């Protein structure tokens, strides 16, 4: 909460095509407070002209190796979407 204003200002200046939210805390701050990371991960959310991909925090991968494959798939989807957006 203390940093969200700064993050919004930086986002407005940078105007990214894609934001990747690593973990529930980031995703809740950027997308929605009631977000559940296990059900939201891997699904695009579009706010304005920005595509947002929620996914697991890297620390979660260290605690639970079964999350590595979905995390990898999410990052591959980000790469695919970035290529798609750059070709528009």
Backbone as CSV, one residue per row, in Angstrom:
resi,resn,N_x,N_y,N_z,CA_x,CA_y,CA_z,C_x,C_y,C_z
1,UNK,0.818,-1.200,0.000,0.000,0.000,0.000,0.860,1.261,0.000
2,UNK,1.969,1.196,0.715,2.833,2.369,0.814,3.465,2.735,-0.527
3,UNK,3.653,1.764,-1.403,4.371,1.998,-2.663,3.474,2.061,-3.889
4,UNK,2.190,1.775,-3.759,1.345,1.641,-4.945,1.272,2.943,-5.750
5,UNK,1.271,4.079,-5.098,1.267,5.352,-5.827,2.523,5.517,-6.670
6,UNK,3.643,5.180,-6.090,4.918,5.248,-6.815,4.905,4.286,-8.006
7,UNK,4.409,3.073,-7.785,4.347,2.073,-8.865,3.453,2.576,-9.998
8,UNK,2.324,3.154,-9.653,1.409,3.680,-10.696,2.063,4.818,-11.478
9,UNK,2.775,5.701,-10.787,3.462,6.795,-11.484,4.548,6.262,-12.410
10,UNK,5.320,5.311,-11.926,6.378,4.722,-12.764,5.779,4.019,-13.980
11,UNK,4.680,3.318,-13.771,4.015,2.623,-14.875,3.518,3.633,-15.910
12,UNK,2.968,4.732,-15.449,2.494,5.772,-16.374,3.643,6.357,-17.190
13,UNK,4.815,6.518,-16.561,5.976,7.054,-17.274,6.556,6.058,-18.280
14,UNK,6.649,4.804,-17.872,7.288,3.774,-18.703,6.352,3.262,-19.792
15,UNK,5.068,3.201,-19.502,4.048,2.672,-20.409,4.413,1.282,-20.933
16,UNK,4.515,0.312,-20.031,4.878,-1.040,-20.471,3.749,-1.692,-21.261
17,UNK,4.104,-2.635,-22.105,3.099,-3.432,-22.807,2.552,-4.511,-21.886
18,UNK,3.439,-5.046,-21.035,3.105,-6.163,-20.165,3.682,-5.922,-18.772
19,UNK,2.914,-6.317,-17.766,3.392,-6.354,-16.383,3.219,-7.782,-15.896
20,UNK,4.255,-8.340,-15.282,4.169,-9.674,-14.688,4.157,-9.485,-13.179
21,UNK,3.072,-9.903,-12.552,2.949,-9.829,-11.093,3.459,-11.133,-10.497
22,UNK,4.561,-11.059,-9.787,5.167,-12.237,-9.175,4.617,-12.422,-7.765
23,UNK,3.624,-13.276,-7.654,3.049,-13.597,-6.360,1.741,-12.894,-6.072
24,UNK,1.071,-13.401,-5.036,-0.253,-12.900,-4.675,-0.217,-11.450,-4.207
25,UNK,0.803,-11.055,-3.463,0.857,-9.687,-2.941,0.890,-8.679,-4.084
26,UNK,1.742,-8.918,-5.056,1.831,-8.011,-6.213,0.541,-8.040,-7.023
27,UNK,0.018,-9.226,-7.257,-1.201,-9.350,-8.065,-2.392,-8.689,-7.378
28,UNK,-2.504,-8.842,-6.060,-3.603,-8.201,-5.339,-3.493,-6.682,-5.399
29,UNK,-2.281,-6.152,-5.309,-2.085,-4.704,-5.357,-2.392,-4.134,-6.739
30,UNK,-2.055,-4.882,-7.773,-2.199,-4.369,-9.135,-3.548,-4.728,-9.763
31,UNK,-4.052,-5.923,-9.484,-5.269,-6.406,-10.156,-6.505,-6.272,-9.273
32,UNK,-6.518,-6.996,-8.150,-7.702,-6.998,-7.292,-7.363,-7.589,-5.929
33,UNK,-7.905,-6.994,-4.876,-7.643,-7.461,-3.514,-8.146,-8.872,-3.251
34,UNK,-9.174,-9.305,-3.951,-9.732,-10.628,-3.686,-9.165,-11.715,-4.614
35,UNK,-8.101,-11.414,-5.317,-7.469,-12.364,-6.232,-6.891,-13.565,-5.483
36,UNK,-7.032,-14.734,-6.042,-6.421,-15.963,-5.536,-5.385,-16.390,-6.566
37,UNK,-4.119,-16.405,-6.208,-3.041,-16.621,-7.175,-3.129,-17.994,-7.845
38,UNK,-3.549,-19.011,-7.110,-3.605,-20.349,-7.717,-4.646,-20.428,-8.828
39,UNK,-5.728,-19.687,-8.724,-6.734,-19.713,-9.789,-6.509,-18.625,-10.840
40,UNK,-5.835,-17.541,-10.483,-5.634,-16.421,-11.412,-4.381,-16.572,-12.266
41,UNK,-3.396,-17.333,-11.794,-2.128,-17.404,-12.507,-2.342,-17.951,-13.920
42,UNK,-1.565,-17.389,-14.821,-1.617,-17.844,-16.203,-2.735,-17.246,-17.036
43,UNK,-3.558,-16.375,-16.453,-4.681,-15.760,-17.175,-4.425,-14.265,-17.327
44,UNK,-4.503,-13.812,-18.557,-4.264,-12.394,-18.816,-5.368,-11.533,-18.229
45,UNK,-4.969,-10.400,-17.693,-5.881,-9.347,-17.257,-5.442,-8.107,-18.017
46,UNK,-6.396,-7.411,-18.623,-6.038,-6.196,-19.354,-6.617,-4.991,-18.632
47,UNK,-5.744,-4.032,-18.319,-6.155,-2.769,-17.714,-5.636,-1.658,-18.612
48,UNK,-6.560,-0.940,-19.200,-6.163,0.070,-20.175,-5.490,-0.609,-21.343
49,UNK,-4.282,-0.208,-21.664,-3.541,-0.817,-22.767,-2.491,-1.813,-22.284
50,UNK,-2.494,-2.111,-20.980,-1.471,-2.977,-20.395,-2.033,-4.369,-20.130
51,UNK,-1.289,-5.374,-20.572,-1.629,-6.765,-20.259,-0.886,-7.154,-18.993
52,UNK,-1.598,-7.783,-18.065,-1.018,-8.170,-16.782,-1.119,-9.678,-16.632
53,UNK,0.009,-10.298,-16.294,0.062,-11.747,-16.085,0.400,-12.024,-14.626
54,UNK,-0.559,-12.537,-13.849,-0.224,-12.967,-12.491,0.393,-14.365,-12.522
55,UNK,1.397,-14.585,-11.729,2.013,-15.907,-11.632,2.623,-16.073,-10.243
56,UNK,3.170,-17.237,-9.995,3.742,-17.530,-8.686,4.995,-16.695,-8.418
57,UNK,5.226,-16.408,-7.159,6.458,-15.758,-6.729,7.580,-16.800,-6.795
58,UNK,8.776,-16.420,-7.201,9.882,-17.384,-7.270,10.135,-18.138,-5.959
59,UNK,9.897,-17.512,-4.817,10.083,-18.211,-3.538,9.122,-19.391,-3.403
60,UNK,7.944,-19.273,-4.008,6.975,-20.383,-3.971,7.514,-21.592,-4.713
61,UNK,8.313,-21.354,-5.740,8.898,-22.457,-6.511,9.915,-23.221,-5.682
62,UNK,10.588,-22.515,-4.785,11.556,-23.176,-3.914,10.862,-24.040,-2.863
63,UNK,9.689,-23.606,-2.436,8.940,-24.370,-1.439,8.175,-25.541,-2.053
64,UNK,7.740,-25.383,-3.305,6.898,-26.391,-3.946,7.309,-26.546,-5.408
65,UNK,8.069,-27.588,-5.693,8.599,-27.785,-7.044,7.513,-28.035,-8.091
66,UNK,6.324,-28.444,-7.683,5.244,-28.686,-8.651,4.776,-27.389,-9.310
67,UNK,5.157,-26.249,-8.758,4.775,-24.958,-9.334,5.737,-24.501,-10.427
68,UNK,6.842,-25.185,-10.585,7.836,-24.760,-11.578,7.301,-24.837,-13.009
69,UNK,6.635,-25.924,-13.354,6.104,-26.081,-14.714,5.069,-25.000,-15.034
70,UNK,4.056,-24.774,-14.169,3.095,-23.699,-14.474,3.757,-22.322,-14.577
71,UNK,4.731,-22.052,-13.725,5.465,-20.787,-13.769,6.171,-20.635,-15.118
72,UNK,6.832,-21.707,-15.562,7.531,-21.701,-16.843,6.551,-21.473,-17.991
73,UNK,5.401,-22.118,-17.921,4.376,-21.924,-18.954,3.885,-20.477,-18.975
74,UNK,3.724,-19.882,-17.795,3.306,-18.485,-17.724,4.337,-17.568,-18.376
75,UNK,5.614,-17.797,-18.089,6.671,-16.966,-18.683,6.747,-17.155,-20.193
76,UNK,6.520,-18.363,-20.670,6.488,-18.597,-22.119,5.310,-17.868,-22.755
77,UNK,4.187,-17.806,-22.064,3.031,-17.063,-22.563,3.331,-15.570,-22.608
78,UNK,4.061,-15.071,-21.621,4.469,-13.662,-21.627,5.360,-13.385,-22.840
79,UNK,6.295,-14.273,-23.093,7.186,-14.120,-24.252,6.389,-14.130,-25.557
80,UNK,5.417,-15.040,-25.656,4.589,-15.126,-26.858,3.790,-13.839,-27.051
81,UNK,3.168,-13.352,-25.985,2.344,-12.142,-26.057,3.185,-10.923,-26.402
82,UNK,4.376,-10.830,-25.856,5.260,-9.718,-26.160,5.616,-9.710,-27.654
83,UNK,5.912,-10.878,-28.204,6.171,-10.977,-29.643,4.968,-10.550,-30.458
84,UNK,3.802,-10.972,-30.037,2.556,-10.607,-30.723,2.343,-9.095,-30.693
85,UNK,2.553,-8.484,-29.545,2.335,-7.041,-29.396,3.364,-6.228,-30.176
86,UNK,4.583,-6.716,-30.246,5.629,-6.006,-30.985,5.386,-6.050,-32.486
87,UNK,4.680,-7.079,-32.951,4.403,-7.222,-34.381,3.167,-6.460,-34.817
88,UNK,2.439,-5.862,-33.874,1.247,-5.088,-34.228,1.595,-3.734,-34.742
